[in-house]
Amino acid sequence: MKKFFKFLSIFFKWCWTILSFSRQLLLNLLFIGVLIAIYFNFIMKDTEYSNYMEQHAHALLVDLSGPIVEKAYSHTPYDLAIRALSGRTNVTETVLFDVVAKIRTAANDNNINGMVLNLDYMSKTSLTTLQYIAKAIKEFKATGKPVIAFGDNYSQSQYYLASYADEVIMIPEGLVSLKGYGVYNLYYKNLLKSLNINTHIFRGGAYKSYVEPYIRTDMSQKARENNSIWLKQLWSTYINDIATNRGVTAESLSLDTERLLDAIKIENGDYAAVAQNLGLVDVLLTRQQTHTRLAEIFGSDGQDSYNYTSIYGYHAKDLTPSKTDQIAVVVASGTIIDGSAGEGTVGGDTTAAILRTARFNDAIKAVILRVDSSGGSAYASEIIHHEVNALVNAGKPVVVSMSEVAASGGYSISSSANRILAQAATITGSIGVISIYNTIEDALAKCGIYSDGIGTTPFVGLQTTRPMPEKISEILQLSTDHSYQHFIEQVANDRHISVADVQLIAQGQVWTGHDAMKYGLVDQIGDFDDAIVIAAELANISEYSLNWMHEPLTPIQQLFYDIIAQVMTTVSIDTQFERPSIIKRLATSAISEINNLNNLNDPNGRYTLCQNCSYFDN
């Protein structure tokens, strides 16, 4: 009888397992089927809308939202779930090269009769990025099609692009905010002291200011002097570009506090009128009046607005046939970390693997390394540098195209390329090395907690809970000095400059692309378009395709990513970037600082990182 019941138990157990498996399989298939149905439904609707637009002239609405990035990070379902649970908005990352490609396609599209710039939701953006988009806008204008900008208010980044329009419209209650560029840090010396946390700093380079927040309460005079040089150059470039676009003098836009106060007094505190008097705005109109005006220029949609296609829904059609020869594009954007890349980081192993793939791909004749990084792990930077060397030694030309910043570790991964291009406003240099260690033995002692024990060597007891021995400090400083000297010799060898000359421009000093060219750190001033031309010349090819290389996704990841991207684009989920409140800004700043610390994962504790290379309009 026992055997019979045991048999029944096993039989029903297997039946339940099969039933459960079948149920899960059916539900999963149903879920995937629903996703595919939604995807194709949006595709059909998008096709119908595209067919309608192809029969009617309309404007290209450049309604950029959120941050403009060098490459988009492919979020997994897990990433999106974590963002949702933490209350973080899934902000679309607008890719710079997609924006430029779409504007250039629209310039030659007979169905596009003009451009409208509405940038209310565009985040602060680097000058180099703005200049590259502005270049495409100028090309669009050269076709004779009108470009109109309108907005409630204009931040500094938003206004730079708006200034390239034929006409700038703002609401009567609006404001144009041109604050300037600056570098401001939080300084933690007294906080760490009050918490009884001991910070041990080791650095190579007198101007290497990354460690200053941990050992000072203010910016050092050396850092202040160096930062002042490149900040003034960037601001001068910004003001001169605006003045040229608007047909005014640079002096009229460079108002000190007293002159600005006088201008505001004349208009009784009316910021919009002041902007109009300064020549920044052409006309003040309400939103309703603006829509009427745009309908007169681009045609009415019959619903109190004008005919337009958002840049997010506009598809840049590449009619160029694929070529056998390829130029690979590898984007290194973010903090350089050891291991695999995550959101906003450059993984040493990930990037090296992509470069290695390019080296063994016979179709790839040259590589463009697009760098937008202020550095990070010295070890990971070396791993990438070795792969760049291997490409060069294999006879495949490597051209570096520097974006906003290519400093410290970002410069290290660039130095051995066959040709280095930077924009005049690129931030580069910062050749130096730092190490930071914190110990909390005093904080623990305040709580009555002590660390003690015995080990076979002094290194066993090297922990955050114990004081750092003086001899260990000397060893770490020697190690940092060695890394710094290695960095200098690497630059000297790669750039064919004497070690003595490199030492003069090193020390952690930051340079603009304009000054870096004078010192031999870069070869010429140029943007991404110029890098493509040079890569083709060095590879001796005239017909080629660009191969945008990235870490490959699994088929499921790719399907998920395509569906989410299509749905968000079609229903315009991604076009409303939330303006952060003061509290959110403070929280974001704190989270950013924590993320920066989390990214410090160098196995040897040495970093080639530039603290002050991120300028912004406050």
TILUM-402344 format. One record per residue (C-alpha): x, y, z; residue number from 1. Coordinates in steps of 0.001 Angstrom, whole numbers, plus 500000, padded with zeros to 6 digits. Each point is the difference from the previous one (the first is absolute). Example, Ala and Ser with C-alpha at 12.3 -4.5 7.8 and 13.67 -1.06 7.14 Angstrom:
! TILUM-402344
(rec (512300, 495500, 507800), 1),
(rec (501370, 503440, 499340), 2),
***
This chain:
! TILUM-402344
(rec (500000, 500000, 500000), 1),
(rec (502847, 502365, 500847), 2),
(rec (501491, 499509, 496562), 3),
(rec (496640, 500724, 498413), 4),
(rec (499575, 503283, 501875), 5),
(rec (503615, 500903, 499312), 6),
(rec (499367, 499372, 496319), 7),
(rec (496890, 502201, 500117), 8),
(rec (501979, 502710, 501796), 9),
(rec (502744, 499979, 497376), 10),
(rec (497407, 499847, 497195), 11),
(rec (498041, 503011, 501272), 12),
(rec (503225, 501879, 500746), 13),
(rec (501143, 499599, 496405), 14),
(rec (496534, 500927, 498714), 15),
(rec (500074, 503170, 502091), 16),
(rec (503517, 500826, 498771), 17),
(rec (498947, 499552, 496377), 18),
(rec (496834, 502031, 500599), 19),
(rec (501944, 502780, 501727), 20),
(rec (502615, 500068, 497242), 21),
(rec (497298, 500089, 497315), 22),
(rec (498214, 502831, 501794), 23),
(rec (503186, 502084, 500287), 24),
(rec (500923, 499252, 496388), 25),
(rec (496530, 501025, 498800), 26),
(rec (500058, 503220, 502028), 27),
(rec (503502, 500881, 498778), 28),
(rec (499031, 499348, 496382), 29),
(rec (496858, 502084, 500494), 30),
(rec (502051, 502829, 501546), 31),
(rec (502527, 499975, 497144), 32),
(rec (497126, 499867, 497509), 33),
(rec (498376, 503064, 501583), 34),
(rec (503305, 501890, 499883), 35),
(rec (500498, 499128, 496329), 36),
(rec (496385, 500994, 499230), 37),
(rec (500492, 503353, 501737), 38),
(rec (503259, 500500, 498126), 39),
(rec (498455, 499350, 496577), 40),
(rec (496940, 502067, 500909), 41),
(rec (502233, 502989, 500674), 42),
(rec (501970, 499279, 496845), 43),
(rec (496789, 500034, 497935), 44),
(rec (498789, 503218, 501593), 45),
(rec (503427, 501549, 499529), 46),
(rec (499955, 498915, 496341), 47),
(rec (496545, 501493, 499470), 48),
(rec (501142, 503263, 501588), 49),
(rec (503182, 499989, 497903), 50),
(rec (497994, 499419, 496815), 51),
(rec (497722, 502916, 500912), 52),
(rec (502970, 502289, 500666), 53),
(rec (501666, 499017, 496733), 54),
(rec (497011, 501545, 498200), 55),
(rec (500054, 503282, 501945), 56),
(rec (502758, 502556, 500483), 57),
(rec (500892, 500458, 503652), 58),
(rec (502690, 501327, 502306), 59),
(rec (502560, 497952, 501867), 60),
(rec (499389, 500699, 503681), 61),
(rec (503312, 499752, 501861), 62),
(rec (498540, 499512, 503479), 63),
(rec (503060, 498547, 501681), 64),
(rec (499290, 498608, 503452), 65),
(rec (502302, 499030, 502835), 66),
(rec (503743, 499430, 499667), 67),
(rec (501764, 499752, 496642), 68),
(rec (502472, 497122, 500142), 69),
(rec (502729, 498470, 497870), 70),
(rec (498367, 496581, 500129), 71),
(rec (496864, 498585, 501600), 72),
(rec (500218, 497458, 502761), 73),
(rec (497913, 496892, 499271), 74),
(rec (497895, 499649, 503147), 75),
(rec (499000, 496477, 500953), 76),
(rec (496539, 499217, 501453), 77),
(rec (501773, 499809, 503374), 78),
(rec (501426, 503537, 499571), 79),
(rec (496570, 501393, 499135), 80),
(rec (498373, 498222, 502937), 81),
(rec (502588, 501360, 502450), 82),
(rec (499511, 503508, 498615), 83),
(rec (496233, 499689, 500405), 84),
(rec (500239, 498675, 503571), 85),
(rec (502428, 502785, 500989), 86),
(rec (497788, 502692, 498488), 87),
(rec (502561, 500952, 497363), 88),
(rec (498582, 501199, 496710), 89),
(rec (500934, 497904, 496961), 90),
(rec (501365, 502977, 498098), 91),
(rec (500802, 499431, 496358), 92),
(rec (503647, 500424, 499098), 93),
(rec (500017, 501890, 496728), 94),
(rec (503004, 498915, 497953), 95),
(rec (501956, 502884, 498481), 96),
(rec (500746, 498257, 496715), 97),
(rec (496340, 499049, 499493), 98),
(rec (498970, 503646, 500380), 99),
(rec (502573, 501208, 497486), 100),
(rec (499164, 497208, 497519), 101),
(rec (496288, 500818, 500130), 102),
(rec (500554, 503740, 499498), 103),
(rec (502261, 499323, 497030), 104),
(rec (497475, 497606, 498461), 105),
(rec (497188, 502519, 500526), 106),
(rec (502021, 502683, 498230), 107),
(rec (499645, 498057, 496746), 108),
(rec (496484, 498667, 500664), 109),
(rec (497495, 501717, 497689), 110),
(rec (497202, 499310, 502494), 111),
(rec (501781, 502000, 502689), 112),
(rec (499381, 503708, 499426), 113),
(rec (501847, 501380, 503003), 114),
(rec (501162, 499456, 503556), 115),
(rec (498550, 500970, 503367), 116),
(rec (502209, 499992, 503094), 117),
(rec (498133, 499477, 503268), 118),
(rec (502615, 499176, 502613), 119),
(rec (498150, 500562, 503283), 120),
(rec (500803, 496491, 501230), 121),
(rec (503603, 499713, 498816), 122),
(rec (502503, 499520, 502825), 123),
(rec (503213, 501959, 500426), 124),
(rec (502362, 498988, 497232), 125),
(rec (503710, 500413, 499328), 126),
(rec (501180, 502643, 497549), 127),
(rec (501607, 497435, 497688), 128),
(rec (496705, 498090, 499691), 129),
(rec (498075, 503209, 499363), 130),
(rec (502483, 501027, 497302), 131),
(rec (499623, 496696, 498155), 132),
(rec (496194, 500267, 499978), 133),
(rec (500265, 503666, 499008), 134),
(rec (502143, 498981, 497042), 135),
(rec (497146, 497813, 498738), 136),
(rec (497493, 502812, 500549), 137),
(rec (502160, 502351, 497911), 138),
(rec (500114, 497394, 497224), 139),
(rec (496197, 499779, 500190), 140),
(rec (499662, 503790, 499754), 141),
(rec (502305, 500036, 496977), 142),
(rec (497266, 498197, 498011), 143),
(rec (497792, 503078, 500361), 144),
(rec (497513, 498395, 502387), 145),
(rec (498937, 502200, 502948), 146),
(rec (501032, 499201, 503563), 147),
(rec (497844, 501358, 502841), 148),
(rec (500715, 499667, 503733), 149),
(rec (497370, 500452, 502680), 150),
(rec (499880, 499323, 503704), 151),
(rec (498691, 501101, 503371), 152),
(rec (503502, 500561, 501348), 153),
(rec (503496, 499342, 498695), 154),
(rec (502786, 498547, 502087), 155),
(rec (503568, 500626, 498883), 156),
(rec (500264, 496720, 498090), 157),
(rec (496549, 500380, 498454), 158),
(rec (500648, 503545, 498863), 159),
(rec (503256, 499093, 498264), 160),
(rec (498097, 497837, 497491), 161),
(rec (497094, 502462, 499838), 162),
(rec (502385, 502783, 498967), 163),
(rec (500583, 498204, 496683), 164),
(rec (496321, 500418, 499068), 165),
(rec (498767, 502618, 497524), 166),
(rec (497570, 501181, 502663), 167),
(rec (499955, 499532, 503788), 168),
(rec (496601, 500155, 501718), 169),
(rec (499380, 500044, 503760), 170),
(rec (496906, 500468, 502145), 171),
(rec (499606, 503486, 501586), 172),
(rec (500653, 498523, 503469), 173),
(rec (503150, 498177, 498877), 174),
(rec (503668, 500243, 500872), 175),
(rec (503297, 499436, 498183), 176),
(rec (502519, 498796, 502575), 177),
(rec (503648, 500418, 498992), 178),
(rec (501881, 499382, 503232), 179),
(rec (503416, 498951, 498766), 180),
(rec (502146, 496923, 500607), 181),
(rec (501415, 498985, 503330), 182),
(rec (501524, 497239, 502096), 183),
(rec (498677, 499637, 503524), 184),
(rec (500648, 497089, 502346), 185),
(rec (498879, 498893, 503428), 186),
(rec (502864, 499811, 502521), 187),
(rec (499887, 497366, 502730), 188),
(rec (503120, 500629, 502097), 189),
(rec (498163, 501266, 503082), 190),
(rec (497239, 497402, 499626), 191),
(rec (502544, 497172, 499906), 192),
(rec (501789, 501568, 502969), 193),
(rec (496781, 500221, 502018), 194),
(rec (499286, 496353, 499179), 195),
(rec (503565, 499063, 501026), 196),
(rec (500719, 498566, 496545), 197),
(rec (503648, 500216, 498981), 198),
(rec (500683, 500593, 496301), 199),
(rec (503343, 498947, 498537), 200),
(rec (500809, 501679, 496684), 201),
(rec (502711, 499051, 497520), 202),
(rec (500336, 501916, 496740), 203),
(rec (502278, 500620, 497073), 204),
(rec (499495, 503480, 498560), 205),
(rec (499859, 503294, 501890), 206),
(rec (496799, 501057, 498218), 207),
(rec (498251, 496641, 500444), 208),
(rec (497008, 501439, 501848), 209),
(rec (497758, 496913, 500213), 210),
(rec (501100, 499441, 503595), 211),
(rec (499448, 503591, 501155), 212),
(rec (496409, 499484, 501255), 213),
(rec (501336, 497481, 502515), 214),
(rec (502892, 502070, 501363), 215),
(rec (498841, 503617, 499604), 216),
(rec (497034, 502253, 500706), 217),
(rec (500452, 501992, 496786), 218),
(rec (501584, 499887, 496542), 219),
(rec (503798, 500364, 500004), 220),
(rec (501563, 502995, 498283), 221),
(rec (501724, 497768, 497419), 222),
(rec (496725, 498315, 499073), 223),
(rec (498246, 503385, 499918), 224),
(rec (502589, 501447, 497605), 225),
(rec (499967, 496990, 497676), 226),
(rec (496192, 499756, 499929), 227),
(rec (499679, 503710, 499338), 228),
(rec (502005, 499716, 496775), 229),
(rec (497868, 497399, 498254), 230),
(rec (496670, 501228, 501409), 231),
(rec (500635, 503476, 498555), 232),
(rec (500849, 498477, 496609), 233),
(rec (496762, 498000, 499943), 234),
(rec (497867, 502956, 501063), 235),
(rec (501650, 502236, 497417), 236),
(rec (499195, 497413, 497308), 237),
(rec (496384, 499777, 501155), 238),
(rec (499459, 503781, 500092), 239),
(rec (501710, 500576, 496645), 240),
(rec (497872, 497316, 498325), 241),
(rec (496797, 501517, 501425), 242),
(rec (501049, 503514, 498993), 243),
(rec (500758, 498881, 496434), 244),
(rec (496698, 498155, 499676), 245),
(rec (497940, 502879, 501362), 246),
(rec (501885, 502830, 498318), 247),
(rec (500959, 501731, 503235), 248),
(rec (503319, 500738, 501667), 249),
(rec (501579, 497622, 502487), 250),
(rec (500457, 502930, 502384), 251),
(rec (496231, 500623, 500125), 252),
(rec (499463, 496451, 501236), 253),
(rec (502809, 500046, 502572), 254),
(rec (498139, 501956, 502656), 255),
(rec (501378, 500342, 503512), 256),
(rec (497595, 500128, 502938), 257),
(rec (499740, 503788, 500003), 258),
(rec (499224, 500356, 496281), 259),
(rec (497513, 497132, 500142), 260),
(rec (498263, 501668, 502948), 261),
(rec (499754, 503264, 498036), 262),
(rec (498498, 498159, 496986), 263),
(rec (497406, 498297, 502220), 264),
(rec (499127, 503287, 501743), 265),
(rec (499266, 501648, 496655), 266),
(rec (497406, 497317, 499261), 267),
(rec (498649, 499951, 503575), 268),
(rec (501070, 496423, 500602), 269),
(rec (498637, 498630, 496700), 270),
(rec (502554, 497298, 499091), 271),
(rec (498377, 499273, 496635), 272),
(rec (500222, 503659, 498952), 273),
(rec (503666, 500084, 501048), 274),
(rec (500713, 496926, 497848), 275),
(rec (498286, 501673, 497061), 276),
(rec (501945, 503241, 500520), 277),
(rec (503274, 498062, 500050), 278),
(rec (499119, 498404, 496664), 279),
(rec (499645, 496496, 501424), 280),
(rec (496312, 499664, 499087), 281),
(rec (498196, 501225, 496876), 282),
(rec (496393, 499968, 501126), 283),
(rec (497954, 499304, 503142), 284),
(rec (496906, 497862, 499378), 285),
(rec (497708, 497842, 502084), 286),
(rec (499871, 496287, 499267), 287),
(rec (496745, 500441, 498078), 288),
(rec (501427, 502846, 497923), 289),
(rec (503115, 497939, 499312), 290),
(rec (497961, 497050, 498703), 291),
(rec (498061, 502344, 497717), 292),
(rec (503220, 501469, 498645), 293),
(rec (501540, 496573, 499414), 294),
(rec (496814, 498838, 498251), 295),
(rec (500343, 502938, 497609), 296),
(rec (503574, 498964, 499167), 297),
(rec (499764, 496200, 499953), 298),
(rec (496307, 499355, 499435), 299),
(rec (497155, 499411, 502429), 300),
(rec (499128, 496595, 501404), 301),
(rec (496376, 501143, 500369), 302),
(rec (500223, 499825, 503788), 303),
(rec (501459, 503355, 501030), 304),
(rec (503535, 498879, 499271), 305),
(rec (502356, 499343, 497085), 306),
(rec (501122, 497016, 497954), 307),
(rec (503084, 498409, 501488), 308),
(rec (501839, 496763, 500681), 309),
(rec (501913, 499621, 503236), 310),
(rec (503659, 499138, 499564), 311),
(rec (499302, 496922, 502130), 312),
(rec (497472, 498729, 497472), 313),
(rec (501932, 501044, 496909), 314),
(rec (501987, 497215, 498379), 315),
(rec (503293, 500851, 498350), 316),
(rec (500068, 497852, 496879), 317),
(rec (503473, 498850, 499084), 318),
(rec (499862, 499395, 496254), 319),
(rec (503739, 499415, 499757), 320),
(rec (500680, 496365, 499039), 321),
(rec (502112, 498005, 502425), 322),
(rec (503694, 499913, 499122), 323),
(rec (502452, 497143, 500399), 324),
(rec (502566, 502131, 501800), 325),
(rec (499067, 501302, 503443), 326),
(rec (501145, 502626, 502453), 327),
(rec (499228, 498848, 503520), 328),
(rec (498740, 502514, 502564), 329),
(rec (500643, 499128, 503639), 330),
(rec (498492, 502395, 502538), 331),
(rec (501687, 500362, 503410), 332),
(rec (497662, 502227, 501999), 333),
(rec (499949, 500286, 503787), 334),
(rec (502212, 499127, 502951), 335),
(rec (502583, 497333, 499207), 336),
(rec (499590, 497015, 502319), 337),
(rec (501604, 496615, 500348), 338),
(rec (497995, 497115, 498542), 339),
(rec (496752, 500235, 498045), 340),
(rec (498201, 503217, 499073), 341),
(rec (496848, 501154, 501760), 342),
(rec (497810, 503048, 499566), 343),
(rec (502145, 503106, 499524), 344),
(rec (503300, 498104, 500156), 345),
(rec (502751, 498736, 497719), 346),
(rec (500876, 496430, 500936), 347),
(rec (503668, 499219, 499514), 348),
(rec (499290, 496397, 499053), 349),
(rec (496923, 500870, 497921), 350),
(rec (501733, 502680, 497926), 351),
(rec (503151, 497928, 499569), 352),
(rec (497894, 497080, 498714), 353),
(rec (498259, 502233, 497451), 354),
(rec (503338, 501381, 498773), 355),
(rec (501370, 496451, 499781), 356),
(rec (496992, 498969, 497895), 357),
(rec (500686, 502906, 497652), 358),
(rec (503642, 498938, 499702), 359),
(rec (499111, 496512, 498766), 360),
(rec (497156, 501092, 497713), 361),
(rec (501463, 500123, 496489), 362),
(rec (497192, 502249, 498746), 363),
(rec (501014, 502739, 502441), 364),
(rec (502764, 502123, 498512), 365),
(rec (500187, 502749, 502639), 366),
(rec (498626, 500802, 503454), 367),
(rec (498647, 503247, 501401), 368),
(rec (500215, 500068, 503786), 369),
(rec (497457, 502580, 501164), 370),
(rec (501055, 501124, 503491), 371),
(rec (497802, 501849, 502479), 372),
(rec (501554, 499170, 503357), 373),
(rec (501734, 501781, 502862), 374),
(rec (501805, 496768, 500860), 375),
(rec (499735, 497565, 502885), 376),
(rec (501872, 496789, 500735), 377),
(rec (503677, 500212, 499002), 378),
(rec (500087, 496212, 499587), 379),
(rec (496945, 499906, 497692), 380),
(rec (501407, 502927, 498001), 381),
(rec (503181, 497994, 499436), 382),
(rec (497992, 496978, 498811), 383),
(rec (498272, 502146, 497372), 384),
(rec (503263, 501742, 499077), 385),
(rec (501623, 496628, 499298), 386),
(rec (497203, 499063, 497596), 387),
(rec (500326, 503317, 498172), 388),
(rec (503730, 499283, 499649), 389),
(rec (499223, 496538, 498652), 390),
(rec (497718, 501492, 497329), 391),
(rec (502648, 502492, 498935), 392),
(rec (502680, 497305, 499911), 393),
(rec (497682, 497801, 497917), 394),
(rec (499969, 502707, 497341), 395),
(rec (496439, 501204, 500628), 396),
(rec (499942, 503780, 500413), 397),
(rec (498401, 501302, 503186), 398),
(rec (498582, 503521, 500053), 399),
(rec (498873, 501488, 503302), 400),
(rec (497084, 502415, 499893), 401),
(rec (499781, 501896, 503293), 402),
(rec (496588, 501229, 501115), 403),
(rec (499260, 502130, 503082), 404),
(rec (502846, 498598, 502083), 405),
(rec (502898, 497617, 499413), 406),
(rec (502109, 500638, 503063), 407),
(rec (502229, 498003, 502341), 408),
(rec (499068, 496336, 499328), 409),
(rec (497966, 501253, 497036), 410),
(rec (503217, 501420, 498560), 411),
(rec (501989, 496909, 500945), 412),
(rec (497832, 497747, 497801), 413),
(rec (500382, 502514, 497145), 414),
(rec (503703, 500784, 499981), 415),
(rec (501265, 497164, 497755), 416),
(rec (497493, 500547, 497165), 417),
(rec (501304, 500793, 496505), 418),
(rec (498129, 503307, 500089), 419),
(rec (498279, 501919, 502802), 420),
(rec (497268, 502534, 499250), 421),
(rec (498406, 502286, 502564), 422),
(rec (497523, 502811, 499727), 423),
(rec (501266, 503386, 501149), 424),
(rec (497693, 499786, 503035), 425),
(rec (501006, 496426, 500947), 426),
(rec (501435, 499623, 503511), 427),
(rec (503110, 497812, 500028), 428),
(rec (503370, 499524, 501672), 429),
(rec (499871, 499504, 503793), 430),
(rec (502979, 497659, 499869), 431),
(rec (500372, 498801, 503576), 432),
(rec (499275, 497132, 502408), 433),
(rec (498297, 499878, 503397), 434),
(rec (499256, 497441, 502709), 435),
(rec (497560, 500418, 502891), 436),
(rec (499651, 497864, 503108), 437),
(rec (497732, 500671, 502969), 438),
(rec (500426, 498432, 503422), 439),
(rec (497442, 500137, 502812), 440),
(rec (502021, 498867, 503025), 441),
(rec (499339, 503290, 501858), 442),
(rec (496273, 499862, 499261), 443),
(rec (499866, 496451, 501364), 444),
(rec (501988, 501008, 503079), 445),
(rec (497396, 502677, 500766), 446),
(rec (497472, 497177, 500157), 447),
(rec (502257, 497840, 502147), 448),
(rec (500930, 497684, 497149), 449),
(rec (503607, 499026, 499287), 450),
(rec (501706, 497798, 497423), 451),
(rec (502908, 497776, 500995), 452),
(rec (501591, 496748, 498961), 453),
(rec (503133, 498474, 498535), 454),
(rec (501159, 499193, 496487), 455),
(rec (503025, 498597, 498238), 456),
(rec (500677, 503305, 498196), 457),
(rec (499052, 503671, 500544), 458),
(rec (497792, 499855, 496901), 459),
(rec (497519, 497602, 501594), 460),
(rec (498881, 502682, 502438), 461),
(rec (499517, 502644, 497297), 462),
(rec (496268, 500554, 500510), 463),
(rec (497629, 502946, 500232), 464),
(rec (499501, 499217, 503697), 465),
(rec (503680, 500447, 500828), 466),
(rec (502429, 502940, 499769), 467),
(rec (502272, 500097, 496966), 468),
(rec (503668, 499362, 500935), 469),
(rec (502461, 502668, 498914), 470),
(rec (502092, 497547, 497959), 471),
(rec (496883, 498842, 498129), 472),
(rec (499245, 503648, 499189), 473),
(rec (503490, 500380, 498559), 474),
(rec (499515, 496858, 497887), 475),
(rec (496669, 501252, 498622), 476),
(rec (501473, 503404, 499152), 477),
(rec (502892, 498322, 498173), 478),
(rec (497504, 497880, 498079), 479),
(rec (497984, 503105, 499046), 480),
(rec (503184, 501809, 498932), 481),
(rec (500919, 497020, 497820), 482),
(rec (496564, 500016, 498321), 483),
(rec (500267, 503738, 499388), 484),
(rec (503455, 499661, 498459), 485),
(rec (498748, 497125, 497852), 486),
(rec (497117, 502206, 498807), 487),
(rec (502418, 502795, 499068), 488),
(rec (502340, 497628, 498137), 489),
(rec (497025, 498432, 498192), 490),
(rec (498852, 503401, 498738), 491),
(rec (503554, 500967, 499045), 492),
(rec (500458, 496778, 498028), 493),
(rec (496560, 500013, 498359), 494),
(rec (500019, 503676, 499079), 495),
(rec (503719, 500278, 499184), 496),
(rec (500564, 502732, 502586), 497),
(rec (502925, 500167, 502397), 498),
(rec (499355, 498884, 503572), 499),
(rec (501061, 503451, 501209), 500),
(rec (497392, 501694, 497804), 501),
(rec (497272, 497605, 501142), 502),
(rec (500849, 500736, 503628), 503),
(rec (499391, 503696, 499346), 504),
(rec (496467, 499419, 498687), 505),
(rec (499173, 497101, 502338), 506),
(rec (499673, 500374, 503781), 507),
(rec (496252, 499471, 499646), 508),
(rec (499525, 503238, 498042), 509),
(rec (496838, 500235, 497889), 510),
(rec (500046, 501400, 496453), 511),
(rec (497481, 500851, 497324), 512),
(rec (500353, 498284, 496637), 513),
(rec (501292, 503314, 498641), 514),
(rec (502879, 500137, 502498), 515),
(rec (500617, 496241, 499878), 516),
(rec (500798, 500280, 496308), 517),
(rec (502617, 502661, 500708), 518),
(rec (501666, 497660, 502487), 519),
(rec (499894, 496972, 497698), 520),
(rec (497432, 498019, 501984), 521),
(rec (497637, 499927, 497005), 522),
(rec (500697, 500135, 496264), 523),
(rec (497253, 502272, 498736), 524),
(rec (496725, 501710, 500767), 525),
(rec (497076, 498103, 498534), 526),
(rec (496711, 498286, 500780), 527),
(rec (498655, 496498, 499369), 528),
(rec (499423, 500697, 496282), 529),
(rec (503655, 500932, 499601), 530),
(rec (501045, 496823, 501820), 531),
(rec (498111, 497892, 497446), 532),
(rec (501759, 501711, 497099), 533),
(rec (503436, 499549, 501577), 534),
(rec (499351, 496344, 500883), 535),
(rec (499091, 499312, 496366), 536),
(rec (503122, 501797, 498780), 537),
(rec (502300, 498094, 502368), 538),
(rec (498384, 496704, 498971), 539),
(rec (500229, 501008, 496320), 540),
(rec (496332, 499233, 499300), 541),
(rec (497482, 502153, 498138), 542),
(rec (496804, 497982, 500464), 543),
(rec (499071, 498704, 503416), 544),
(rec (497262, 499488, 502581), 545),
(rec (500099, 500938, 503669), 546),
(rec (499805, 497062, 502400), 547),
(rec (498783, 501230, 503397), 548),
(rec (501442, 497336, 502246), 549),
(rec (498608, 499209, 503431), 550),
(rec (499691, 497163, 502448), 551),
(rec (497650, 497498, 498316), 552),
(rec (496533, 499407, 501453), 553),
(rec (498361, 496600, 500220), 554),
(rec (497049, 499466, 497602), 555),
(rec (497525, 500360, 502897), 556),
(rec (501689, 503201, 501231), 557),
(rec (499975, 501426, 496468), 558),
(rec (496295, 499147, 499529), 559),
(rec (499101, 501585, 503333), 560),
(rec (502087, 503097, 499264), 561),
(rec (498475, 500441, 496522), 562),
(rec (496439, 499627, 501309), 563),
(rec (500497, 502479, 502841), 564),
(rec (501747, 502500, 497718), 565),
(rec (497243, 499753, 497370), 566),
(rec (497178, 500332, 502541), 567),
(rec (501613, 502945, 501798), 568),
(rec (500709, 501787, 496726), 569),
(rec (496509, 499439, 498583), 570),
(rec (498059, 501093, 503081), 571),
(rec (502521, 502772, 500789), 572),
(rec (500721, 498745, 503507), 573),
(rec (503551, 501184, 499641), 574),
(rec (499372, 503595, 499011), 575),
(rec (499094, 501460, 503376), 576),
(rec (503057, 500476, 502149), 577),
(rec (499022, 501048, 503500), 578),
(rec (501592, 503219, 501199), 579),
(rec (501650, 499116, 503315), 580),
(rec (498981, 501765, 503206), 581),
(rec (502589, 501437, 502380), 582),
(rec (499673, 496963, 502275), 583),
(rec (500418, 497630, 497060), 584),
(rec (503053, 501922, 498847), 585),
(rec (501592, 499625, 503430), 586),
(rec (499087, 496324, 500086), 587),
(rec (501358, 499510, 496497), 588),
(rec (503253, 501702, 501004), 589),
(rec (500347, 497717, 503032), 590),
(rec (499218, 496894, 497919), 591),
(rec (502544, 501129, 497410), 592),
(rec (502690, 500276, 502683), 593),
(rec (499153, 496503, 501271), 594),
(rec (500073, 498588, 496471), 595),
(rec (503396, 501611, 499435), 596),
(rec (501332, 498240, 503089), 597),
(rec (498425, 496714, 498905), 598),
(rec (501815, 500287, 496677), 599),
(rec (503382, 500108, 501746), 600),
(rec (500708, 496289, 499577), 601),
(rec (503607, 499995, 498797), 602),
(rec (501681, 496800, 501288), 603),
(rec (503133, 501978, 500887), 604),
(rec (498161, 502986, 501434), 605),
(rec (501504, 502433, 497440), 606),
(rec (497902, 502385, 497914), 607),
(rec (500552, 502274, 497052), 608),
(rec (496906, 502136, 500512), 609),
(rec (499222, 503677, 499479), 610),
(rec (497804, 501553, 502691), 611),
(rec (499465, 503438, 498430), 612),
(rec (499479, 498988, 496376), 613),
(rec (496207, 500240, 500178), 614),
(rec (498958, 503603, 499491), 615),
(rec (496362, 501010, 499983), 616),
(rec (497565, 502876, 499916), 617),
(rec (498620, 500112, 503528), 618),
***
